[in-house]
Amino acid sequence: MSEVFVGRAAELRELRAGLSQAAAGRGGLFLITGDPGIGKTTLARRLAEEATRSGVSPLWGHCWEGSAPAFWPWLRMLRSLGEELRDSPR
């Protein structure tokens, strides 16, 4: 079953533009925020699917409420990238 995706056309358009810029070598950063259940993960997954189809490897970092080591989401993304590079055929 697919997730319902309603009311995020403007946000997705902006993220797609950022993806195009990144693919062209002009990186940036988008922070998706909002109340729980508002669709942040669905929006990010939709962009990640489009990125994957265009040959870009998305990286994921997650935060949680409470205590976490400094830069935790960044560490998770870098570990994921390292695993991807290690496992890719040479």
LUMVEXFI-218913 format. One record per residue: x, y, z of N, C-alpha, C in turn; residue in three letters. Coordinates in steps of 0.2 Angstrom, whole numbers, plus 5000, padded with zeros to 4 digits. Example, Ala and Ser with C-alpha at 12.3 -4.5 7.8 and 13.67 -1.06 7.14 Angstrom:
REM residues 2
506649725039506249785039506649845039ala506449895035506849955036506450005039ser
END
This chain:
REM residues 90
500449945000500050005000500450065000met500350114996500750174996500450225001ser500950265003500750325008500450375004glu499950405007499550465005500050525005val500050555000500450614999500050674997phe499850715001499450775000499750835003val499650894999499850955001500550975002gly500950944999501650955000502050974993arg501650994988501951004981502451054981ala502351114985502851164985503451144988ala503451104994504051084997504351034993glu504050984990504350934985504650974980leu504351024977504651064971505351094974arg505351124979505951154982506451104983glu506351044986506750994987507050964981leu506650954976506850934969507350984966arg507251044967507751094964508351094968ala508351074975508951064978509351004976gly508950954975509250884972509650904965leu509250944961509650954955510250994956ser510251044960510851084962511351034964gln511250994969511750944972512050904966ala511550874962511850834956512250874952ala512250934951512650974947513251004951ala513350974957513950994961513851054965gly513251084966513151134970512751114976arg513051084981512751054987512351114991gly511951084996511651125000511351085006gly510951115010510651075016509951095016leu509451055017508751065019508651035025phe508251065030508051035036507351035036leu507050975037506350965036506050955044ile505651005046505451005053504651005053thr504450995059503651005060503450955065gly502850965067502550925072502550845070asp502550805075502450735074501850715069pro501950675065501350645060501250695055gly501550745054501350795049501650775041ile502050725041502250705035502950715033gly503450725038504150745036504450685033lys504350625036504650565033504450545027thr503750555026503450535019503750585014thr503850645015504150695011504850675009leu505250665014505950645013506050575009ala505550525011505650465007505450475000arg504950514998504750534991505350564988arg505750604991506350634987506850584987leu506950544992507450494992507350444986ala506750424985506550384979506750414973glu506550474972506750514966507450514965glu507850534970508550534970508850474968ala508650414971508850354969508750334961thr508150354959508050344952508450384947arg508650434950509150484946509850464947ser510050414951510750394952511050424957gly510750464962510950494968510850444974val511350434978511250394984511050434990ser510450434992510250474998510550445004pro510750485009510950465016510450485021leu510350445026509850465031510250475038trp509950525041510250535048509550555052gly509550525058508950535062509150565069his508650605072508750635078508150605083cys508250605089507750585093507750635099trp507150635103507150685109507550645114glu507850695118508350665123509050675122gly509450635125510150645125510450605119ser510850625115511250595110511950625109ala512350585107513050605106513050665101pro513550715101513550765097513650745090ala513350775085513350765078513050695076phe512650665080512450595079512150585072trp511650625070511350615063511950615058pro512450655058512950655053513450595054trp513550575060513950515061513550455057leu512950445058512550395055512550395048arg512550455045512550465038513250445035met513750465038514450445036514550375037leu514350345042514350275042514050235037arg513450255035513050225030513450235023ser513650295022514050305016514650255016leu515050255021515650205021515450135020gly514850115023514650045021514450035014glu514150085011513950085004514550085000glu515050125001515650124997516050054998leu516050035004516449965005516049915001arg515449915001515049854998514949864990asp515149924988515049924981515549894976ser515349864971515849834966516349884964pro517049864963517549914961517749904954arg
END
